[in-house]
């Protein structure tokens, strides 16, 4: 029997443990749909933790992928950011044609009008393992969204998340990410005005969760996440010209 080792580092990691080469986490009614989506993407060539069903306790079981998270690692270089952008593009393209309702997925944490693509919803540095394999983890929030909304969050989280950064440097990182994604001129033009809207949406969701007592989001708002996302949204608004110029 393998020892159960609690895993931490995420914002919603209560009950998540490592058992040998697997990760076990509490299941929800939508976990079978998440596992089905993961199997489909693996079948379409995406490297992600192998979905393994449920254990005898009913917990969701996936492969444990070793390596540090990008969030706590040295800043990614331009070529590395381009690599991540390419990973996000591959996931989006592999998700084309899938139906969230048919898969049995739950509602998006932050809904968007006219969702038309099944998305991870949190392709961010706190969910990217940088080991022998670069792999996105924590697929539990998979839901219907749009390519633009999902890309805005990922690009911002990887390149425009530090309000103390030099906007000119951050803008070049932003460009590297989108170059890796292969974003065309139309997508780039649509993306810049969405950035601050996506950050405000995160702030507003956390603030509403605090008022309504929804966890862990309410406690996150009080512990500094609300302040962070407000600052990010304002940083994005102040420097629209820098983001736009970097993409031309």
N, C-alpha and C positions, 0 to 999 in steps of 0.2 A: 504494500500500500504506500502511495506517495503522500508526503506531508502536504497539507494545504497551507500555502504561503499567501497572506493577504497582499494585494496589490494596491498601490496608492499612486498619486500623481495626477489623477483626473479630478474633475469637479463633481462627478457622480459615480464614485467608485465603491460605494458601500456594498459589501457582500461579494466583491470581486476577488477571486483567489486564483493562484497558479497551482496546478496539480500536475507535477511532472512536466510533460511537454504540452500541456493544455491550459487554457484559461476558462474558468467557470464563473458565470455571473447569473444573478436572478433572472428568470424568464418572465416575459410578459405575454399577453395574448398575441402580440405581433412578432414574437421571436421566430416562429416557424417561417413567416414571410421574409424576415431578415436573412435567415439561413438560406432560404431558397434563392433570394437575390444574390447572395454571396456565391452560391454554387453556380449560378448562371454566369456571373462575371468571370469566375475562374475558368469556366468552360469557354469563355470568349477571350481568354488570354491574359486576364488581369491577375497579377500576383497579389494576393491578399491572404489573411489567415484562413487556413482550411476550416470550413464549417463542419462540425462533427456531431450535430444533433443535440440531444439532451442526455444528461446523466441520470442515475437512479434517484437523485433528489429533484429532478425536473429542471435543473439549471441548464442554461445555454452553454454549449461547449464549443470552443474554437481552438485552433492551433496557437500555441505561445510562440511568438517570433522574438528572438533575443535581439537586444541592441538598445542604445540610448534613444531618448526622444529628441527630436529636432529642437523642441522648446528649451531644453537645458544644455544644448550643445553650442559650440562656437557658431557665429553667424554664417549662414550659407553664402557661398560665393556666387557671382553672376552665373557661371555655368551650372552650378548646383541648383540655383533657383530655376533655371531653364529646365533642368531635369525634372524638378517637381512639377513645373507647369505642364510638362509633357505627360506626367503621370495623371494629373487631373484631367487633361484632355482625353487620354485613353479611357479613363473611367467613364467620362461623359459619353464618349462615342459608343462604348460597349453597352451603355444603358439605353440606347435608342430602341424604341419599339416595345419596351417593357411597360406594364400597367401596374401601378401601385395597388389598386384595389384588387386586381386578380391575384397579386402576390400575397395579399393579406397584410399589407403594411399599414402602420398607424398614421395619424395626421402629423404634419411637419411641426416642429417646435415653433418656428416662425413662418407662418403661411405666406404665400405669395399669390397674387392674382394669376389666373390662367396657368396653373402648373401643367407642364407637358413633358417632364423628364424625371425619372426616378433618380434621386441624388442622395449621396451619403449625408450631406448637410453640415459636415464638420471636418472637411479636409484641410486641416490646420497643423501648425507645428506641434501642438500638444497631442496630436494623433498620428504623427509620422515617426516610425521607427527607422533609425539610421544604423543598420547593422550590415551584415554581408548582403542582405536584401533590404531595399528601401520599401517599406510596406506601410500603408495606412491601416490603422486599427480602429476599434470601437465603431462598428457599423450599426449600432442599435437604433440610431435616430434616422435611418434611411426612410425617406418619404418622397412624395411627389413635390417637385419644385420646378425651377427653370434653370437652364444652363447659365443664363446671365446672373441670376441671384446667387447661385452656388459659386460661380467663378468669382464674383465680386467679394464674397466672404473669404475665399481661399487666397486670392491675390492680396487682399488687404492684410489678412492675418500673417502672411509670410513676408510682406515687404513694407507695409504702411501701418504697423501696429505700435511703433515707438514714437510717441509724441515729441520726444526730445531729439529725434534724429534730424539731420540736415535734410530738408526737403529735396534738395538736388540729388543727394546720394540715394535717398529712398526712392525717388522717381526712377533712377536708373535700375534699381533692383526690381521695381514694378515692371519696367520695360523688359528686363531679362525674363521674368516669370511669364509674361504674356507672349514674348517671342517663343519661349519653350512650348507654350500652349498652342501656338500657331494661330493666334487670334487675328482675324482679318480686319480691314479698316472699319467695316460696319460694326463689328463687335466691340472694337476699341472705342469707337465714338459713343456707343451706348453704355459702355461700362463706367466711364468716369463719373457721370451724374448719379449712378447707382451706389457708388462707394459709401458716401455719407448716409444715404438712406438706409443701407444695410446695417451700418454701425448704430444709427439711431434706433433701428428696429430691435437690435440686441439690447440696447439700454432700456428701451421701453418695455420689452418682455420681462427683463429682470425686475424693473420697478413695479410692474403689475403683479409679478409673482410675490414680491414683498407685501404688497397690499392684501393679496388674496391668500397668503400663507402657503403658497406652493413651493415645495422643496425639491432639490437643493437650491433652486434658483433664487428664492427669497433671501436666504442666508448669503448667497454669493453677492447679491446687490449690496448688502450691508457690509460685507468684508472687503469691499474695494472694487469689485467688478463694475458696479454702477458708475463710480467715478472714472474708472478706466475707459469705459465705452463712451461716456460723455466726452471725455478728452479726445479720444480717437475721432469721433464724429466731427468735432470742432476742428481738429487738425486737418482732416480730409477736406472740410469746407474752405479753410483758409488757403489751401495750397492747390486748388483745382487747376490753376494755370500751369503749375509745375507738372502735375500728372498728365495734363493734356499735351504739353510740349514734349514730354518724354516719349509719347506714343506716335508723334508725327514722323 
